[in-house]
Amino acid sequence: MTKTKKRAKGSCPLVYQCHLPLSTRTVNHLADLLRRHLKEIRSRWRILPPGKIAMIVLAVLRHDQRLANMAGGNNVSESTVRRWRDELIALLAAQAPRLDRVLKKVAKRGGEVVLIDGTLIPTQRRTGKADRRNYSGKRHHHGLHFLTLTNKKGRLIWISAARPGRTHDITAARHDHILAHLRAASLGALADLGFRGLDNDVLDPVIVTGFHASRTHNLTPGQKTANRVIAVGRAPVEHGFAHLKNWRTLTKLRTDPAHSTRLLRALLVLTNLEVNR
């Protein structure tokens, strides 16, 4: 048997059209971002125009289209599409807001509280002891842990760097100095019971987590009511996660923390472009 890369006589590649549920504002933003970047690095040309490159990259991120399929449909190589994807992800990630700046912006607009929560983005399990730290005992799955902040309407405003899946919410919050940043911006935060113990100030708490029942301590009617009120206030945070996870490229997230951090921050920028239009 001999291998050949030649197509059979009379055959031709088939190309189909697919609807991309994104606004032209997002495509134009990505294309303009690429044009400015090409001007800064004094790149003379690309094989395709910036608008077409933006569409290809968005299709890869939104629908998780295979790079080889997108390359074949646009008469470019797979490595070229991969290079475009990584280049635009880096450009978008650089636009992600910083924690201190975004909190000051919320306070300047009259906001009083933000919603804080952690999420696990699943990854493929890898063999070896080195991957054990990526296993979340709470979710019973391998993945990477991210800490997020949303406003009271559930709009994502900040996302942390990637950490191993076994990282606890309160540990991630301490590493990012969430409490200090909230006090500096004079803002409060609503959180779940996973953040209990982060703020030990009884007289003037910044992070409100509700009450916890135990085997020896039952909640009073007043505490149960307070928990319901906090749960209602925290409900919009799930909308932020839902918008973010609409990007199907997250279904094949790598375990590389640096790449995952850039990807999530790039998707944060794109999500805000779509939701806040």
Disulfide bonds with the S-S distance in Angstrom:
none
